[in-house]
Amino acid sequence: MINVNFILLVFIQLFSFVDSQCNLIGPISCNLVPAECLDYSLTTDCIYGEQLSTSCRMFNGSCLTVDKKLVSSFERLYICQYCYQTPFDELACTPNTACRHHQNG
């Protein structure tokens, strides 16, 4: 088994339910809340392919659990994997504008 030190939290992004400050527009299912609207911590010491769970807390508002209860904290599953192994439509990327590159000369 290989330990993976870089993981990606895979959350499907549905921005139509959330404004730019993460204020929910009506009650939505907890599994539809975008990752950038949640406070959570992930482990970077995991085994590749392992399914893990993290406790999520919403920055603003509440969401609906599977049994239709309004909550502000809930559990969400994620998979230990490298970014390049994730389908493009599941990625939420932040550009790195401070990259240095080597030029052959």
C-alpha positions as CSV (number, residue, x, y, z in Angstrom):
1,M,0.0,0.0,0.0
2,I,1.2,3.5,-0.9
3,N,0.8,6.5,1.3
4,V,-0.3,9.5,-0.6
5,N,0.7,12.9,0.7
6,F,-1.4,14.9,-1.7
7,I,-5.2,14.5,-1.8
8,L,-8.1,16.2,-3.4
9,L,-11.5,16.7,-1.9
10,V,-13.9,15.9,-4.6
11,F,-17.1,17.9,-4.3
12,I,-19.4,18.6,-7.1
13,Q,-19.8,22.4,-7.6
14,L,-23.3,23.7,-8.2
15,F,-23.1,27.5,-8.0
16,S,-26.8,28.2,-8.9
17,F,-27.8,27.6,-5.3
18,V,-25.1,29.9,-3.7
19,D,-24.2,33.5,-4.2
20,S,-20.6,34.8,-4.1
21,Q,-20.6,35.1,-0.3
22,C,-21.8,31.5,0.2
23,N,-25.3,32.5,1.2
24,L,-27.7,29.8,0.3
25,I,-30.7,30.6,-1.9
26,G,-33.3,28.4,-0.3
27,P,-32.7,25.2,1.5
28,I,-30.6,22.8,-0.5
29,S,-29.2,19.3,0.1
30,C,-26.0,19.1,2.1
31,N,-24.3,17.1,-0.6
32,L,-24.8,20.1,-3.0
33,V,-23.1,22.7,-0.9
34,P,-19.8,23.8,-2.7
35,A,-16.6,23.0,-0.9
36,E,-15.6,26.7,-0.8
37,C,-18.7,27.4,1.4
38,L,-17.5,24.8,4.1
39,D,-15.0,24.7,6.9
40,Y,-13.4,21.2,7.0
41,S,-10.0,19.6,7.5
42,L,-8.5,16.8,5.4
43,T,-5.8,14.3,6.2
44,T,-2.8,14.2,3.9
45,D,-1.6,10.9,5.3
46,C,-3.9,8.5,3.6
47,I,-3.7,5.4,1.4
48,Y,-4.3,6.0,-2.3
49,G,-7.9,5.1,-3.2
50,E,-9.1,5.1,0.4
51,Q,-12.5,6.6,1.1
52,L,-12.4,8.9,4.0
53,S,-15.0,11.1,5.9
54,T,-14.6,14.6,7.2
55,S,-16.8,16.8,9.4
56,C,-18.0,19.9,7.5
57,R,-19.3,23.1,9.0
58,M,-21.1,25.6,6.8
59,F,-19.9,29.2,6.8
60,N,-23.4,30.6,6.4
61,G,-26.9,29.0,6.8
62,S,-28.0,25.4,7.0
63,C,-28.6,22.6,4.6
64,L,-30.9,19.5,4.4
65,T,-29.7,16.1,5.4
66,V,-31.0,12.9,3.6
67,D,-33.8,12.7,6.1
68,K,-34.7,16.4,5.5
69,K,-33.3,17.8,8.8
70,L,-31.8,21.3,8.7
71,V,-28.2,21.3,9.9
72,S,-25.1,23.5,9.8
73,S,-22.6,20.6,10.4
74,F,-22.5,17.3,8.6
75,E,-20.2,14.5,7.4
76,R,-18.9,14.3,3.8
77,L,-17.0,11.5,2.1
78,Y,-13.9,12.1,-0.1
79,I,-11.3,9.8,-1.8
80,C,-7.6,9.9,-1.4
81,Q,-6.3,10.7,-4.9
82,Y,-4.1,12.9,-7.0
83,C,-5.6,15.9,-8.7
84,Y,-4.8,14.6,-12.2
85,Q,-6.9,11.5,-11.5
86,T,-10.0,13.5,-10.9
87,P,-12.6,14.2,-13.7
88,F,-12.3,17.8,-14.9
89,D,-16.0,18.6,-14.0
90,E,-15.2,17.8,-10.3
91,L,-12.2,20.1,-10.0
92,A,-12.3,23.5,-8.2
93,C,-8.9,25.1,-8.9
94,T,-7.2,28.2,-7.6
95,P,-4.7,29.5,-10.1
96,N,-1.1,29.8,-8.9
97,T,0.3,33.0,-10.3
98,A,3.6,32.8,-8.4
99,C,5.1,29.9,-10.3
100,R,8.7,30.0,-11.5
101,H,9.8,28.2,-14.6
102,H,13.1,27.3,-16.0
103,Q,14.1,28.5,-19.5
104,N,16.8,26.7,-21.5
105,G,19.1,29.3,-22.9
